Amino acid sequence: MGNRSGLNLREFLRAKLPDYSIPASFVLLDALPLNVSGKVDRRALPAPDWTRVDRAATFVAPRTSVEAELARVWSALLGIERVGIHDNFFSLGGHSLLATQLVSRIRDTFQIELSLRSFFETPTIANLAIVIAQQQAAQADQDQVSQWLTELEQMPDEQIASKIN
């Protein structure tokens, strides 16, 4: 829904709910379809239109290899052909179960530990790429410190003393 009432509803919900709880799409219906027993017939509900105009106007393509890989993973998980770096995972139809799968794929792809909470706090490719770069830098720093400690442990005491003085 790209009209004014949809924007007002989204703004209202943003003031009341976290981003991941806001529906990805709204579909206006004159009435809910009912089955013979009077319950909502979920199979008769229309599918949301994922080719929203507001996404097309704000699309920003991936700029780095990390962003490109994240966009590829998001596209596969969400079943969307094109994902921009500022698109919100939850606004594209993502939910907590898909977020769990995404975090697992990020761990496997980038060899970092990313918490689900961290993803919920940074649900765009642009922000997530920054978190990944920070984690990779911290891991590289930790690896370098470990290497230095190993080298120090293997040095004779006299050599260490000469380096200090």
TIKE-633939 format. One record per residue: residue number from 1; z, y, x of N, C-alpha, C, O in turn. Coordinates in steps of 0.001 Angstrom, whole numbers, plus 500000, padded with zeros to 6 digits. Layout:
! residues N
+-----+--------+--------+--------+--------+--------+--------+--------+--------+--------+--------+--------+--------+
:   n :   n.zz :   n.yy :   n.xx :  ca.zz :  ca.yy :  ca.xx :   c.zz :   c.yy :   c.xx :   o.zz :   o.yy :   o.xx :
+-----+--------+--------+--------+--------+--------+--------+--------+--------+--------+--------+--------+--------+
: NUM :      Z :      Y :      X :      Z :      Y :      X :      Z :      Y :      X :      Z :      Y :      X :
...
+-----+--------+--------+--------+--------+--------+--------+--------+--------+--------+--------+--------+--------+
//
This chain:
! residues 165
+-----+--------+--------+--------+--------+--------+--------+--------+--------+--------+--------+--------+--------+
:   n :   n.zz :   n.yy :   n.xx :  ca.zz :  ca.yy :  ca.xx :   c.zz :   c.yy :   c.xx :   o.zz :   o.yy :   o.xx :
+-----+--------+--------+--------+--------+--------+--------+--------+--------+--------+--------+--------+--------+
:   1 : 500000 : 498850 : 500846 : 500000 : 500000 : 500000 : 500000 : 501222 : 500899 : 500965 : 501453 : 501628 :
:   2 : 498966 : 501983 : 500860 : 498859 : 503144 : 501712 : 499029 : 504442 : 500963 : 498833 : 505509 : 501544 :
:   3 : 499389 : 504391 : 499682 : 499504 : 505628 : 498926 : 500862 : 506284 : 499097 : 501741 : 505741 : 499766 :
:   4 : 501030 : 507438 : 498501 : 502241 : 508249 : 498664 : 503497 : 507533 : 498189 : 504537 : 507626 : 498840 :
:   5 : 503424 : 506811 : 497053 : 504613 : 506133 : 496544 : 505073 : 505041 : 497501 : 506272 : 504797 : 497638 :
:   6 : 504117 : 504377 : 498168 : 504474 : 503353 : 499150 : 505187 : 503953 : 500344 : 506128 : 503360 : 500873 :
:   7 : 504742 : 505138 : 500776 : 505393 : 505814 : 501890 : 506791 : 506248 : 501504 : 507720 : 506124 : 502303 :
:   8 : 506957 : 506756 : 500289 : 508287 : 507176 : 499842 : 509239 : 505991 : 499774 : 510396 : 506099 : 500178 :
:   9 : 508764 : 504873 : 499272 : 509595 : 503674 : 499200 : 509972 : 503200 : 500598 : 511124 : 502836 : 500837 :
:  10 : 509015 : 503201 : 501524 : 509292 : 502781 : 502903 : 510320 : 503712 : 503554 : 511237 : 503248 : 504232 :
:  11 : 510167 : 505025 : 503347 : 511126 : 505989 : 503897 : 512515 : 505769 : 503313 : 513511 : 505824 : 504033 :
:  12 : 512581 : 505520 : 502007 : 513858 : 505260 : 501353 : 514520 : 504016 : 501955 : 515711 : 504027 : 502269 :
:  13 : 513740 : 502950 : 502113 : 514277 : 501710 : 502664 : 514703 : 501874 : 504117 : 515705 : 501290 : 504530 :
:  14 : 513959 : 502661 : 504905 : 514325 : 502900 : 506311 : 515695 : 503557 : 506421 : 516431 : 503309 : 507376 :
:  15 : 516033 : 504389 : 505451 : 517341 : 505060 : 505459 : 518466 : 504087 : 505108 : 519628 : 504341 : 505426 :
:  16 : 518126 : 502983 : 504458 : 519146 : 502041 : 503974 : 519211 : 500721 : 504737 : 520254 : 500068 : 504772 :
:  17 : 518086 : 500329 : 505350 : 517982 : 498991 : 505942 : 517512 : 499051 : 507393 : 516855 : 500015 : 507787 :
:  18 : 517839 : 498037 : 508194 : 517249 : 497961 : 509537 : 515753 : 497671 : 509411 : 515307 : 497119 : 508405 :
:  19 : 514978 : 498043 : 510435 : 513515 : 497881 : 510402 : 513080 : 496471 : 510043 : 512129 : 496290 : 509283 :
:  20 : 513763 : 495475 : 510580 : 513324 : 494100 : 510350 : 513558 : 493627 : 508921 : 513081 : 492556 : 508546 :
:  21 : 514282 : 494403 : 508115 : 514507 : 494027 : 506721 : 513563 : 494726 : 505754 : 513573 : 494436 : 504557 :
:  22 : 512753 : 495639 : 506261 : 511823 : 496365 : 505410 : 510577 : 495516 : 505215 : 510007 : 495019 : 506187 :
:  23 : 510148 : 495343 : 503969 : 508944 : 494532 : 503735 : 507747 : 495067 : 504516 : 507585 : 496276 : 504678 :
:  24 : 506930 : 494164 : 504986 : 505755 : 494546 : 505759 : 504694 : 495180 : 504878 : 503920 : 496020 : 505337 :
:  25 : 504658 : 494787 : 503635 : 503642 : 495298 : 502736 : 504204 : 495337 : 501323 : 505090 : 494560 : 500965 :
:  26 : 503674 : 496252 : 500533 : 504054 : 496357 : 499131 : 502804 : 496135 : 498294 : 501723 : 496616 : 498635 :
:  27 : 502957 : 495412 : 497213 : 501860 : 495179 : 496293 : 502344 : 495597 : 494913 : 503324 : 495057 : 494400 :
:  28 : 501655 : 496559 : 494319 : 502017 : 497016 : 492977 : 501445 : 496060 : 491937 : 500273 : 495688 : 491988 :
:  29 : 502290 : 495675 : 491001 : 501871 : 494787 : 489925 : 502284 : 495396 : 488589 : 503333 : 496031 : 488488 :
:  30 : 501476 : 495205 : 487591 : 501855 : 495643 : 486252 : 502965 : 494752 : 485713 : 503851 : 495213 : 484993 :
:  31 : 502911 : 493473 : 486068 : 503930 : 492508 : 485651 : 503916 : 491351 : 486638 : 502896 : 491069 : 487266 :
:  32 : 505038 : 490696 : 486765 : 505107 : 489514 : 487627 : 504477 : 488336 : 486894 : 504732 : 488148 : 485704 :
:  33 : 503665 : 487543 : 487576 : 503088 : 486360 : 486917 : 504181 : 485311 : 486699 : 504969 : 485022 : 487600 :
:  34 : 504212 : 484765 : 485528 : 505236 : 483774 : 485178 : 504598 : 482422 : 484923 : 503455 : 482330 : 484474 :
:  35 : 505357 : 481370 : 485218 : 504861 : 480029 : 484900 : 505335 : 479662 : 483485 : 505961 : 480479 : 482811 :
:  36 : 505044 : 478469 : 483050 : 505358 : 478077 : 481668 : 506849 : 478072 : 481376 : 507248 : 478214 : 480220 :
:  37 : 507683 : 477909 : 482403 : 509127 : 477909 : 482165 : 509735 : 479308 : 482265 : 510952 : 479467 : 482173 :
:  38 : 508877 : 480332 : 482457 : 509365 : 481707 : 482467 : 509825 : 482208 : 483827 : 510322 : 483329 : 483939 :
:  39 : 509666 : 481386 : 484867 : 510039 : 481808 : 486223 : 508833 : 482435 : 486907 : 507692 : 482227 : 486494 :
:  40 : 509101 : 483215 : 487973 : 508005 : 483847 : 488706 : 507124 : 482768 : 489327 : 507614 : 481873 : 490016 :
:  41 : 505829 : 482862 : 489078 : 504857 : 481927 : 489640 : 504425 : 482482 : 491001 : 503497 : 483286 : 491083 :
:  42 : 505096 : 482054 : 492054 : 504844 : 482577 : 493397 : 503404 : 482328 : 493855 : 502832 : 483147 : 494574 :
:  43 : 502829 : 481219 : 493448 : 501452 : 480914 : 493850 : 500442 : 481860 : 493209 : 499332 : 482015 : 493718 :
:  44 : 500806 : 482479 : 492121 : 499895 : 483399 : 491434 : 500044 : 484838 : 491928 : 499287 : 485714 : 491509 :
:  45 : 501008 : 485090 : 492811 : 501179 : 486439 : 493349 : 500019 : 486776 : 494270 : 499578 : 485919 : 495036 :
:  46 : 499511 : 488010 : 494215 : 498402 : 488386 : 495105 : 498891 : 488514 : 496544 : 500036 : 488887 : 496797 :
:  47 : 498004 : 488198 : 497475 : 498330 : 488323 : 498901 : 498310 : 489798 : 499284 : 497506 : 490563 : 498751 :
:  48 : 499188 : 490208 : 500204 : 499159 : 491598 : 500664 : 497876 : 491896 : 501435 : 497273 : 491004 : 502032 :
:  49 : 497476 : 493146 : 501413 : 496292 : 493588 : 502147 : 496727 : 494024 : 503536 : 497327 : 495088 : 503686 :
:  50 : 496435 : 493217 : 504562 : 496874 : 493513 : 505929 : 495927 : 494456 : 506656 : 496202 : 494846 : 507790 :
:  51 : 494837 : 494822 : 506037 : 493897 : 495756 : 506663 : 494219 : 497171 : 506193 : 493350 : 497885 : 505692 :
:  52 : 495450 : 497556 : 506359 : 495914 : 498864 : 505892 : 495276 : 499989 : 506686 : 495051 : 499863 : 507890 :
:  53 : 494990 : 501075 : 506016 : 494370 : 502238 : 506628 : 495307 : 502885 : 507646 : 494849 : 503331 : 508697 :
:  54 : 496600 : 502946 : 507360 : 497528 : 503612 : 508274 : 497596 : 502927 : 509630 : 497816 : 503606 : 510633 :
:  55 : 497418 : 501613 : 509705 : 497388 : 500906 : 510994 : 496128 : 501232 : 511771 : 496178 : 501433 : 512984 :
:  56 : 494996 : 501284 : 511080 : 493727 : 501551 : 511752 : 493725 : 502934 : 512386 : 493151 : 503123 : 513459 :
:  57 : 494358 : 503897 : 511739 : 494359 : 505272 : 512245 : 495249 : 505440 : 513469 : 495040 : 506359 : 514260 :
:  58 : 496239 : 504567 : 513637 : 497192 : 504723 : 514738 : 497069 : 503633 : 515795 : 497943 : 503515 : 516653 :
:  59 : 496023 : 502848 : 515756 : 495866 : 501742 : 516696 : 495726 : 502253 : 518130 : 494917 : 503137 : 518411 :
:  60 : 496533 : 501679 : 519037 : 496418 : 501955 : 520466 : 496311 : 500596 : 521154 : 497202 : 499755 : 521037 :
:  61 : 495220 : 500400 : 521863 : 494961 : 499125 : 522536 : 495913 : 498929 : 523716 : 496423 : 499902 : 524271 :
:  62 : 496153 : 497673 : 524099 : 496979 : 497401 : 525280 : 496407 : 498066 : 526529 : 495192 : 498118 : 526721 :
:  63 : 497317 : 498581 : 527385 : 496911 : 499292 : 528601 : 497151 : 498473 : 529854 : 496525 : 498730 : 530882 :
:  64 : 498036 : 497497 : 529794 : 498386 : 496706 : 530969 : 498217 : 495222 : 530661 : 498022 : 494832 : 529510 :
:  65 : 498293 : 494413 : 531696 : 498158 : 492966 : 531488 : 499337 : 492410 : 530678 : 499166 : 491474 : 529897 :
:  66 : 500527 : 492985 : 530863 : 501700 : 492545 : 530091 : 501489 : 492872 : 528615 : 501726 : 492025 : 527754 :
:  67 : 501046 : 494091 : 528318 : 500796 : 494476 : 526929 : 499693 : 493618 : 526317 : 499785 : 493225 : 525154 :
:  68 : 498650 : 493328 : 527095 : 497547 : 492498 : 526596 : 498034 : 491090 : 526265 : 497642 : 490519 : 525246 :
:  69 : 498880 : 490533 : 527115 : 499402 : 489189 : 526862 : 500320 : 489189 : 525641 : 500272 : 488267 : 524827 :
:  70 : 501155 : 490219 : 525515 : 502016 : 490321 : 524336 : 501171 : 490447 : 523065 : 501474 : 489812 : 522055 :
:  71 : 500132 : 491247 : 523110 : 499250 : 491414 : 521945 : 498594 : 490088 : 521575 : 498448 : 489771 : 520395 :
:  72 : 498199 : 489313 : 522589 : 497588 : 488006 : 522327 : 498577 : 487075 : 521626 : 498225 : 486392 : 520665 :
:  73 : 499824 : 487055 : 522119 : 500851 : 486191 : 521524 : 501165 : 486646 : 520097 : 501276 : 485821 : 519190 :
:  74 : 501308 : 487956 : 519900 : 501590 : 488478 : 518555 : 500461 : 488120 : 517605 : 500712 : 487683 : 516482 :
:  75 : 499215 : 488300 : 518045 : 498062 : 487997 : 517198 : 498094 : 486548 : 516745 : 497860 : 486247 : 515575 :
:  76 : 498387 : 485653 : 517682 : 498427 : 484227 : 517357 : 499560 : 483917 : 516381 : 499355 : 483185 : 515412 :
:  77 : 500743 : 484460 : 516622 : 501887 : 484179 : 515756 : 501732 : 484783 : 514362 : 502081 : 484156 : 513362 :
:  78 : 501208 : 486000 : 514306 : 501121 : 486713 : 513035 : 499819 : 486452 : 512281 : 499698 : 486794 : 511105 :
:  79 : 498844 : 485845 : 512964 : 497558 : 485600 : 512326 : 496785 : 486884 : 512063 : 496056 : 486995 : 511077 :
:  80 : 496956 : 487856 : 512961 : 496282 : 489145 : 512839 : 495347 : 489294 : 514025 : 495734 : 489022 : 515162 :
:  81 : 494130 : 489720 : 513770 : 493124 : 489797 : 514827 : 493447 : 490840 : 515888 : 493268 : 490586 : 517079 :
:  82 : 493922 : 492017 : 515468 : 494104 : 493137 : 516401 : 495510 : 493709 : 516249 : 495928 : 494072 : 515150 :
:  83 : 496233 : 493784 : 517363 : 497589 : 494322 : 517357 : 497657 : 495452 : 518373 : 497286 : 495278 : 519534 :
:  84 : 498130 : 496602 : 517933 : 498279 : 497756 : 518815 : 499645 : 497778 : 519459 : 500572 : 497117 : 518992 :
:  85 : 499770 : 498539 : 520532 : 501022 : 498541 : 521289 : 502159 : 499269 : 520568 : 503323 : 499097 : 520927 :
:  86 : 501839 : 500073 : 519562 : 502883 : 500779 : 518816 : 503142 : 500158 : 517449 : 503959 : 500669 : 516683 :
:  87 : 502450 : 499056 : 517135 : 502688 : 498364 : 515871 : 504050 : 497690 : 515916 : 504426 : 497090 : 516923 :
:  88 : 504777 : 497793 : 514825 : 506085 : 497163 : 514718 : 505892 : 495713 : 514259 : 505223 : 495456 : 513258 :
:  89 : 506478 : 494783 : 514991 : 506353 : 493351 : 514695 : 506699 : 493047 : 513239 : 506002 : 492275 : 512582 :
:  90 : 507761 : 493647 : 512742 : 508223 : 493363 : 511392 : 507343 : 494033 : 510335 : 507202 : 493512 : 509228 :
:  91 : 506759 : 495170 : 510662 : 505830 : 495830 : 509737 : 504523 : 495062 : 509607 : 503800 : 495224 : 508624 :
:  92 : 504218 : 494225 : 510595 : 502997 : 493417 : 510556 : 503200 : 492087 : 509834 : 502276 : 491278 : 509743 :
:  93 : 504397 : 491865 : 509327 : 504668 : 490618 : 508619 : 505552 : 489662 : 509382 : 505806 : 488550 : 508918 :
:  94 : 506033 : 490076 : 510560 : 506934 : 489233 : 511331 : 508288 : 489115 : 510649 : 508693 : 489994 : 509889 :
:  95 : 508966 : 488044 : 510923 : 510313 : 487818 : 510374 : 511143 : 487109 : 511449 : 510642 : 486808 : 512532 :
:  96 : 512397 : 486851 : 511142 : 513320 : 486341 : 512162 : 512885 : 485000 : 512753 : 513077 : 484773 : 513948 :
:  97 : 512307 : 484112 : 511955 : 511867 : 482822 : 512497 : 510709 : 483011 : 513474 : 510672 : 482370 : 514524 :
:  98 : 509765 : 483888 : 513134 : 508665 : 484176 : 514058 : 509179 : 484910 : 515291 : 508670 : 484705 : 516394 :
:  99 : 510181 : 485762 : 515111 : 510766 : 486480 : 516252 : 511376 : 485483 : 517232 : 511252 : 485656 : 518444 :
: 100 : 512026 : 484452 : 516728 : 512601 : 483414 : 517585 : 511503 : 482708 : 518383 : 511664 : 482456 : 519577 :
: 101 : 510391 : 482392 : 517722 : 509260 : 481765 : 518415 : 508676 : 482706 : 519464 : 508308 : 482278 : 520559 :
: 102 : 508594 : 483993 : 519119 : 508053 : 484978 : 520043 : 508923 : 485098 : 521292 : 508407 : 485113 : 522409 :
: 103 : 510231 : 485181 : 521108 : 511144 : 485283 : 522250 : 511006 : 484058 : 523152 : 511042 : 484181 : 524376 :
: 104 : 510849 : 482888 : 522557 : 510658 : 481665 : 523338 : 509359 : 481725 : 524143 : 509336 : 481344 : 525313 :
: 105 : 508293 : 482196 : 523529 : 507008 : 482308 : 524232 : 507072 : 483355 : 525340 : 506457 : 483185 : 526393 :
: 106 : 507810 : 484431 : 525107 : 507976 : 485462 : 526142 : 508725 : 484875 : 527337 : 508359 : 485131 : 528484 :
: 107 : 509765 : 484094 : 527074 : 510510 : 483442 : 528164 : 509588 : 482541 : 528979 : 509617 : 482566 : 530210 :
: 108 : 508777 : 481751 : 528295 : 507872 : 480835 : 528987 : 506776 : 481580 : 529753 : 506447 : 481217 : 530882 :
: 109 : 506220 : 482605 : 529145 : 505090 : 483331 : 529737 : 505514 : 484193 : 530917 : 504859 : 484191 : 531960 :
: 110 : 506615 : 484934 : 530753 : 507011 : 485922 : 531758 : 508186 : 485469 : 532632 : 508606 : 486197 : 533532 :
: 111 : 508715 : 484277 : 532370 : 509818 : 483719 : 533165 : 511007 : 484672 : 533229 : 511563 : 484918 : 534300 :
: 112 : 511389 : 485206 : 532067 : 512560 : 486078 : 531975 : 513435 : 485597 : 530834 : 512986 : 484847 : 529967 :
: 113 : 514671 : 486028 : 530838 : 515578 : 485748 : 529730 : 515613 : 486972 : 528834 : 516135 : 488017 : 529223 :
: 114 : 515064 : 486846 : 527646 : 515052 : 487931 : 526671 : 515849 : 487476 : 525469 : 515566 : 486430 : 524885 :
: 115 : 516845 : 488260 : 525101 : 517649 : 487885 : 523944 : 516931 : 488277 : 522661 : 516126 : 489208 : 522646 :
: 116 : 517227 : 487567 : 521600 : 516666 : 487884 : 520299 : 517107 : 489290 : 519883 : 516331 : 490048 : 519302 :
: 117 : 518338 : 489619 : 520182 : 518850 : 490962 : 519862 : 518032 : 492042 : 520564 : 517701 : 493063 : 519962 :
: 118 : 517709 : 491819 : 521825 : 516904 : 492770 : 522576 : 515549 : 492960 : 521917 : 515042 : 494079 : 521849 :
: 119 : 514958 : 491869 : 521428 : 513676 : 491983 : 520740 : 513823 : 492772 : 519444 : 512981 : 493617 : 519139 :
: 120 : 514878 : 492509 : 518677 : 515083 : 493233 : 517430 : 515241 : 494732 : 517686 : 514889 : 495547 : 516833 :
: 121 : 515764 : 495097 : 518848 : 515942 : 496512 : 519192 : 514653 : 497144 : 519715 : 514530 : 498368 : 519709 :
: 122 : 513692 : 496340 : 520165 : 512428 : 496856 : 520717 : 511249 : 496084 : 520130 : 510584 : 495341 : 520851 :
: 123 : 510977 : 496248 : 518823 : 509958 : 495418 : 518174 : 508520 : 495930 : 518277 : 507693 : 495624 : 517418 :
: 124 : 508214 : 496709 : 519326 : 506822 : 497106 : 519561 : 506402 : 496601 : 520931 : 507238 : 496402 : 521812 :
: 125 : 505118 : 496395 : 521105 : 504601 : 495891 : 522376 : 504894 : 496877 : 523504 : 505280 : 496464 : 524597 :
: 126 : 504715 : 498174 : 523254 : 504942 : 499189 : 524293 : 506387 : 499134 : 524804 : 506620 : 499132 : 526013 :
: 127 : 507344 : 499091 : 523889 : 508755 : 499055 : 524299 : 509141 : 497709 : 524891 : 509935 : 497645 : 525829 :
: 128 : 508592 : 496649 : 524355 : 508896 : 495313 : 524863 : 508349 : 495130 : 526274 : 508979 : 494470 : 527100 :
: 129 : 507181 : 495708 : 526558 : 506608 : 495624 : 527912 : 507523 : 496300 : 528928 : 507635 : 495841 : 530064 :
: 130 : 508177 : 497384 : 528526 : 509131 : 498066 : 529417 : 510326 : 497170 : 529689 : 510765 : 497056 : 530833 :
: 131 : 510855 : 496537 : 528658 : 512001 : 495625 : 528821 : 511621 : 494471 : 529745 : 512407 : 494084 : 530610 :
: 132 : 510426 : 493925 : 529567 : 509964 : 492818 : 530414 : 509854 : 493275 : 531869 : 510291 : 492569 : 532777 :
: 133 : 509269 : 494456 : 532089 : 509137 : 494976 : 533460 : 510511 : 495180 : 534095 : 510699 : 494864 : 535270 :
: 134 : 511466 : 495700 : 533338 : 512828 : 495893 : 533859 : 513469 : 494562 : 534217 : 514105 : 494437 : 535263 :
: 135 : 513302 : 493569 : 533353 : 513873 : 492240 : 533611 : 513220 : 491594 : 534831 : 513901 : 490972 : 535646 :
: 136 : 511908 : 491740 : 534955 : 511214 : 491171 : 536109 : 511654 : 491864 : 537392 : 511818 : 491204 : 538419 :
: 137 : 511848 : 493180 : 537355 : 512314 : 493918 : 538537 : 513725 : 493481 : 538914 : 514024 : 493278 : 540091 :
: 138 : 514585 : 493337 : 537921 : 515959 : 492890 : 538186 : 515955 : 491486 : 538779 : 516723 : 491190 : 539694 :
: 139 : 515083 : 490617 : 538251 : 514975 : 489253 : 538778 : 514473 : 489270 : 540218 : 514964 : 488519 : 541060 :
: 140 : 513487 : 490134 : 540500 : 512958 : 490234 : 541863 : 514045 : 490742 : 542812 : 514172 : 490241 : 543929 :
: 141 : 514832 : 491738 : 542374 : 515932 : 492253 : 543187 : 516957 : 491146 : 543456 : 517445 : 491003 : 544577 :
: 142 : 517277 : 490371 : 542423 : 518238 : 489281 : 542570 : 517707 : 488222 : 543533 : 518462 : 487691 : 544348 :
: 143 : 516436 : 487917 : 543447 : 515815 : 486946 : 544350 : 515865 : 487447 : 545796 : 516115 : 486666 : 546714 :
: 144 : 515625 : 488753 : 546001 : 515664 : 489339 : 547339 : 517081 : 489283 : 547911 : 517267 : 488942 : 549079 :
: 145 : 518079 : 489618 : 547091 : 519477 : 489559 : 547534 : 519847 : 488123 : 547889 : 520515 : 487887 : 548896 :
: 146 : 519423 : 487168 : 547076 : 519708 : 485756 : 547367 : 519081 : 485335 : 548690 : 519694 : 484605 : 549469 :
: 147 : 517859 : 485796 : 548942 : 517187 : 485469 : 550200 : 517950 : 486068 : 551383 : 518143 : 485391 : 552393 :
: 148 : 518385 : 487322 : 551274 : 519148 : 487957 : 552354 : 520463 : 487223 : 552607 : 520851 : 487023 : 553758 :
: 149 : 521147 : 486823 : 551541 : 522408 : 486098 : 551709 : 522183 : 484762 : 552405 : 522976 : 484358 : 553255 :
: 150 : 521109 : 484082 : 552046 : 520783 : 482812 : 552693 : 520521 : 483023 : 554181 : 520988 : 482249 : 555016 :
: 151 : 519761 : 484087 : 554510 : 519474 : 484389 : 555916 : 520749 : 484736 : 556672 : 520930 : 484318 : 557815 :
: 152 : 521637 : 485503 : 556032 : 522908 : 485864 : 556678 : 523773 : 484635 : 556930 : 524408 : 484528 : 557979 :
: 153 : 523801 : 483718 : 555985 : 524598 : 482506 : 556138 : 524099 : 481659 : 557298 : 524879 : 480933 : 557915 :
: 154 : 522820 : 481741 : 557598 : 522236 : 480933 : 558661 : 522335 : 481611 : 560032 : 522098 : 480963 : 561051 :
: 155 : 522680 : 482901 : 560077 : 522778 : 483625 : 561350 : 524102 : 483310 : 562047 : 525131 : 483134 : 561394 :
: 156 : 524065 : 483243 : 563369 : 525326 : 483077 : 564113 : 526152 : 484366 : 563977 : 525604 : 485454 : 563800 :
: 157 : 527481 : 484218 : 564063 : 528402 : 485361 : 563895 : 528096 : 486481 : 564885 : 528192 : 487658 : 564536 :
: 158 : 527719 : 486118 : 566148 : 527426 : 487124 : 567149 : 526230 : 488005 : 566759 : 526229 : 489213 : 566993 :
: 159 : 525230 : 487382 : 566169 : 524029 : 488129 : 565755 : 524359 : 489085 : 564611 : 523858 : 490209 : 564575 :
: 160 : 525200 : 488640 : 563679 : 525609 : 489497 : 562571 : 526413 : 490681 : 563092 : 526209 : 491814 : 562656 :
: 161 : 527341 : 490416 : 564039 : 528172 : 491491 : 564615 : 527285 : 492517 : 565333 : 527543 : 493717 : 565245 :
: 162 : 526247 : 492063 : 566040 : 525375 : 493000 : 566750 : 524567 : 493865 : 565777 : 524239 : 495007 : 566100 :
: 163 : 524244 : 493342 : 564603 : 523497 : 494109 : 563579 : 524388 : 495168 : 562941 : 523906 : 496236 : 562564 :
: 164 : 525677 : 494885 : 562818 : 526615 : 495810 : 562180 : 526909 : 496970 : 563133 : 526981 : 498116 : 562691 :
: 165 : 527079 : 496701 : 564415 : 527447 : 497737 : 565394 : 526270 : 498489 : 565803 : 526374 : 499403 : 566621 :
+-----+--------+--------+--------+--------+--------+--------+--------+--------+--------+--------+--------+--------+
//
